[in-house]
Amino acid sequence: MNAKLAAGGAILIALTVVALFPSLVAPFPRDYSDTLRYIDTPAGREWRYAPEAPSEHYPWGTDKYGYDMLTRLAWGLRWTLASVAFTAFLRTVLGGGIGVMRALLRFGERHDRGFTPLAGIPSFVMVFFVIFPVTINSPLNSAGLFLYQCLAMTVFNLGGPIAAMSAKAALVLRSSFVEAAVSAGAGKRWILARHLMPYLAEEFWELFAEQTVDVLKMVGRLGIFFLFIGGTTRSYDPPILTSTKGEVAGLIGLYRARLMSSRWLLAYPLTVYMTVLIGFRLFASGLRERERRNRRSIGA
Amino acid sequence: MTTTDRSAQAARIALRTAAAPLAAMLLASTPLLITMDRYGAISFTPGRALATIGQWLAGLADGSSFMYTIGKTEWSVLKTMPQFALTSYLYLALPGAIGMGAGLCLGLWTGRGKGGRIEAVGHTLYAMPDFVLALLLQLAVVFVLDAWGIKLGSISYNPWDGPVLGLAVVVMAFYPLLRTWKEAARAARDASASDYIAYARSKGLPERLVRMRHVGAAIVPKMEADLPLSMAVMVASMFIVEYVFALPGVARLLFTAGFPGWNPGWMEGYQYRVVVLCLITTMGVYAAAWGTLRLILAGVRRVLTGER
C-alpha cells in the first residue's frame, strides 16, 4: 500500500467513524439549540447571544439559531459520506457496466463526437432542475428523497464513466491475447468474463474513487443554490431556508453569506468539506498509483 | 479524417445544434413534471409540462414568450438578454484565453524536465471545487481588508458598466490554466522524445526555435482536442461564479428570474419562458466561446509554426 492510499484510507476511516457515531465528537444532543445564555464572571453576569463565536463552551461556535456547529457538522457528515459513496457506486456500476458493454459490442469502431451545444448545460444544472420540485419541504421521507437525489446525480453524469470505461475496455480488447482468444473461437461472454473483467476490476475501483470526488463537487454546487442532500426546510415566518439534515457541503452554501461576519459559520464547514475531499482525493490518487505500479510489474 | 468522415461529423453537429432548443425546452419543463399540493401530496403532471411548452411555442408568434418579470417590473428578453449574454461570454472567453495561454507557457517550461512536484501541486489544486476557490478568495480579500484596513477591490458587484471583476476572472482562468498546463507539459515531454525533434536539434537549430516551432506546434493540437472538456469545466464554473460574485450574466438570470419565489419560495414563481431562453442562450454563449478559443488556438499555432 502506498502512502497516498494509506493516508486517504485513514482519513476516510476516521470520517466514517464520526459519521457512524457522531456523539463521540458532538458536545451536545442532535437538536440542541440555545439562542441566549449567561455566564457568571468575576465582573458579574454576562449574557451571550447566538450566533456565538468559538469558545470553550462552543468549540466551533453556534449559528444564529443557537445550534452548535460541531454537533451539526458531526451529525451532517453521514449524509455527505453516504450520498458521495452511494452515488459514486451507482455511477461506477451503471456507467462502468454500460461502458464495458459498449466497447464489447462495438469492437473496433471509432467514435469522434465533436462539438455539441448541449455540453453548454452543466450536469449539475440538469440535476438542479430535476430535484428542485421535491427537495424544498419535501413530502418524501428522508430515505426516499436521498435515493431520488442520488439517482438524479447518477443519471445525469453517466457520460463520463461510460466513456472512461469504454476507452479502457477497448484498450484491453485490442490486446494480442484477446485477439488470440477471438481467433480461437471465444465468444463475447467468454471474453467478458475471462479476459475483460479480471483486467478491469482495478479500473472499476479507480473509477469509483474518481467519482467520489466528482460527486462531492456536485453536492457542494447544489448546496450553493440551496438544494441540500436530505432536503431543504423552508419556514414561512420568518422566511428561512435551511438544510434539513445539516449535510456538510450544504452548510457551506447556507452560510456563504456569512462572509463579512460570523466567519466561523463558513470556515468550519469548509474545513470539514475539504477534509472529506482530501480523503477521497488521496484515496483515488493512491489507487491510481497502485494500478500504475501493478501494470509496470506485469509489463502491461 | 476522410471527406466522408468530415461530412458525417458536420451532419452530426448540425443535428445536435438543431436539437439543442428542443433539449432546452424539455429540460426547462422538468420542474413542472412534479406538482406538490398545499398538503404536500406529490403528483406526476406531464400534461402541465406539455401545456407550458405549447403555450411557450404559441407565445413566440405574439411575443409573449419573450417577456418575464422581476418583482413587479416586466422585461423583454429581446432587450435584456444581449447584455447578459455578453457578460457571460466575456467571463468565459477572456479568462479561458488567459488561462490556456498561461497553461501553454507553463507546460512548455515544465515540460522540459520531469515535471515533479510543481506539476503535482497544480494537479492537486485542480481538484479544488470552483465554489470553494471562490469562497476562499472572498475570505482572503476580507481578511486582507480587515488586517490592513485598505480596500483592494470589491468581492462582488452588480453594475453593467463596471470594470472586469478580478476574483471572478481568477476563478474562471484557474481551471483552464491547470488543465492546459497538465496537457501541455505531457505533450511537450512526448514531443521532446520524438525523432523529428532530435533531428531538428542535430541540425543545430537553436533550442528556443525547437521549442517554439516543433514542441509548441505539437502541443496546440492536443489543446484543441482537449477544448471540449476544458469548456465543460469552465461552463460549470460560470454558473457558480456568476451566482457567487453576483455577475449579471445568463446563468445568474436563470436562477434569479427563473426561480424568483424560492428564497423563500416554491414553484408558484417559476418562469418557464425566461428559463428556456436562458438555457438556449447559455448554449449559444458556450458555442461562441468555443469558437473564439478555437480561433485563438489556430492563431497561436500559426504564430508558433510560422504557417500562413
HADDOCK unambig.tbl for C-alpha pairs under 7 A between the chains (distance, minus, plus):
assign (segid A and resid 115 and name CA) (segid B and resid 13 and name CA) 6.20 0.50 0.50
assign (segid A and resid 116 and name CA) (segid B and resid 13 and name CA) 6.21 0.50 0.50
assign (segid A and resid 116 and name CA) (segid B and resid 16 and name CA) 6.04 0.50 0.50
assign (segid A and resid 116 and name CA) (segid B and resid 17 and name CA) 6.74 0.50 0.50
assign (segid A and resid 117 and name CA) (segid B and resid 17 and name CA) 6.00 0.50 0.50
assign (segid A and resid 117 and name CA) (segid B and resid 20 and name CA) 6.45 0.50 0.50
assign (segid A and resid 117 and name CA) (segid B and resid 283 and name CA) 5.31 0.50 0.50
assign (segid A and resid 117 and name CA) (segid B and resid 286 and name CA) 6.99 0.50 0.50
assign (segid A and resid 117 and name CA) (segid B and resid 287 and name CA) 6.21 0.50 0.50
assign (segid A and resid 118 and name CA) (segid B and resid 20 and name CA) 6.02 0.50 0.50
assign (segid A and resid 118 and name CA) (segid B and resid 283 and name CA) 6.50 0.50 0.50
assign (segid A and resid 119 and name CA) (segid B and resid 232 and name CA) 6.32 0.50 0.50
assign (segid A and resid 120 and name CA) (segid B and resid 232 and name CA) 6.78 0.50 0.50
assign (segid A and resid 120 and name CA) (segid B and resid 235 and name CA) 6.40 0.50 0.50
assign (segid A and resid 120 and name CA) (segid B and resid 282 and name CA) 6.29 0.50 0.50
assign (segid A and resid 120 and name CA) (segid B and resid 283 and name CA) 4.69 0.50 0.50
assign (segid A and resid 120 and name CA) (segid B and resid 286 and name CA) 5.24 0.50 0.50
assign (segid A and resid 121 and name CA) (segid B and resid 283 and name CA) 6.73 0.50 0.50
assign (segid A and resid 122 and name CA) (segid B and resid 232 and name CA) 6.88 0.50 0.50
assign (segid A and resid 122 and name CA) (segid B and resid 235 and name CA) 6.65 0.50 0.50
assign (segid A and resid 122 and name CA) (segid B and resid 236 and name CA) 5.26 0.50 0.50
assign (segid A and resid 129 and name CA) (segid B and resid 30 and name CA) 6.23 0.50 0.50
assign (segid A and resid 129 and name CA) (segid B and resid 31 and name CA) 5.73 0.50 0.50
assign (segid A and resid 130 and name CA) (segid B and resid 30 and name CA) 6.00 0.50 0.50
assign (segid A and resid 130 and name CA) (segid B and resid 31 and name CA) 6.12 0.50 0.50
assign (segid A and resid 132 and name CA) (segid B and resid 31 and name CA) 6.72 0.50 0.50
assign (segid A and resid 133 and name CA) (segid B and resid 31 and name CA) 5.66 0.50 0.50
assign (segid A and resid 133 and name CA) (segid B and resid 34 and name CA) 6.44 0.50 0.50
assign (segid A and resid 139 and name CA) (segid B and resid 40 and name CA) 5.27 0.50 0.50
assign (segid A and resid 139 and name CA) (segid B and resid 41 and name CA) 6.65 0.50 0.50
assign (segid A and resid 217 and name CA) (segid B and resid 129 and name CA) 5.78 0.50 0.50
assign (segid A and resid 221 and name CA) (segid B and resid 131 and name CA) 6.83 0.50 0.50
assign (segid A and resid 234 and name CA) (segid B and resid 264 and name CA) 6.89 0.50 0.50
assign (segid A and resid 239 and name CA) (segid B and resid 264 and name CA) 5.74 0.50 0.50
assign (segid A and resid 240 and name CA) (segid B and resid 264 and name CA) 6.44 0.50 0.50
assign (segid A and resid 241 and name CA) (segid B and resid 264 and name CA) 6.62 0.50 0.50
assign (segid A and resid 259 and name CA) (segid B and resid 139 and name CA) 6.63 0.50 0.50
